[in-house]
Amino acid sequence: MTMILAKAFLFFQLVALASSSNQSAKETRIIGGTEAEDGRHPYSVSLQAPGNGHFCGGSLILKDVVLTAAHCLGGSINVMVGRHDFADSDGEIISAKWQIEHPGYNRNTDEYDLALIVLSRPVSNAVPLITLNEDSSYPSVGTIAHVMGWGNTNGNPNVNMPLPEEMHMVDVEVISNQQCEDLERGGASYSGYGFGIYQSNICTFTQQKDACQGDSGGPLIVRGNNASQDKLIGVVSWGIGCAYLPGVYGRVSKSYGWIQDRACLASSDTSGSTLCGTDFPTISPTTAEPTPLPTNQPTPQPTTAEPTISFKPTGFPTSSPSSRPSGTPSASPSSQPTISPTTSSRPSSGPTLSSSPTISSSPTLSSAPTTSWEKEIRMISAEALSHSNASITLRSGICITAAWSFMITAWLMLY
């Protein structure tokens, strides 16, 4: 409570200083900014009290989860999504179901000034979701960031101005936490008043440019080529004066793990974001369509071969015949000697007549045994010779008969 009163006292002191130094004339926008491009930042939402309108900003990180500042929680909250101008009727208004404060939030120091609002239902319109920065080394000092919202456009409390109907935006430069503590204007600084800047904070400072009351909970981003490529680096938290001392934000990367765990657990629809490990929606399913037929046709027979039984002999013998005789030729002579006639193997030049035929009384024996192949040749020669001897014997008989007939005829003629 002491810290809050000190901040309030310092705020009015700085306002008085600004007024005395002729700084009351300011841009009638989000402190030095301009109206944002309609539809360029659809993830930026308005938190509204039923019957009282806008009081804080927020960022749609899932279709039914909003990231905002912890000091914005309390009471009934409606969330306006997809509307740039409050006077219009586009977009949709969804009531909050749960309000989840960061467990490290400290109301005295404003450390971890972050919270989640879970909507009663997911948005029905197609709204690109903001991507959260998880890199603790990003962004580097000097990076130009952008802050937006429907907050106060004049930081002088002596000037009574209504909140704008349209969302405004301003570009601011990222500074280090040490610079944030030590930066001094008119003798005032955060370190001089004992306000710490913690690791859970990120700061920006650009002359005459800042967020202000009513912008709390809204997004601090580094712009990409489109809404889906924008990166959320901070959440509007607090500051002393508007565009006087640096603007202080909750650092998203420092609480990324908690945001991811709680948001993904509480959400009923995590599609359309990479926060919960879900890629951006695809036009067609990522898995292949089922094939209308099996990838392989079934085999007509079992894949395991069964043994076949042959009921008929095969067409050919199982083994080929031996190319050599099974036995070996005998080296000893046969039991009976070869019979060879005495007649010469060659006939005489002509037949001779003898008084009587001579008949061999017994066959002669060959002088020496012959081998099997000599036997075969001899058998052929003996057969040829037997036919020759028969022919000679027949012709001799005919000649003797003719001689006897001639002698008988001559004797009868004489007598």
ABEGO torsion letter per residue (X at the ends): XAAAAAAAAAAAAAAAAAAAAGAABBBBBBGGBBBBBBGABAABBBBBBBGAEBABBBBBABAABBBBBAAABEEBBBBBBGBABAABABEBBBBBABBBBBAABBAAAGBGBBBBBBBABBBABBBBBBBBBABAAOBBBGBBBBBBEABBABABAABBBBBBABBBBBBBBBBBAAAAAABBBGGBBAAAAGBBBBAABBBBBBBGBBBBBGABGBBBBBBBABAAABBBABBBABBBEBGABBBBBBBAAAAAAAAAAAAAAABABABGBAAAGBBBBBABBABBBBBABBABBBBABBABBBBBBBABBBABBABBBBABBABBBBABBBABBBBBBABBABBBABBBBBABBBBBABBBBBABBBBAAAAAAAAAAAAAAAAAAAAAAAAAAAAAAAAAAAAAAAAAAAX
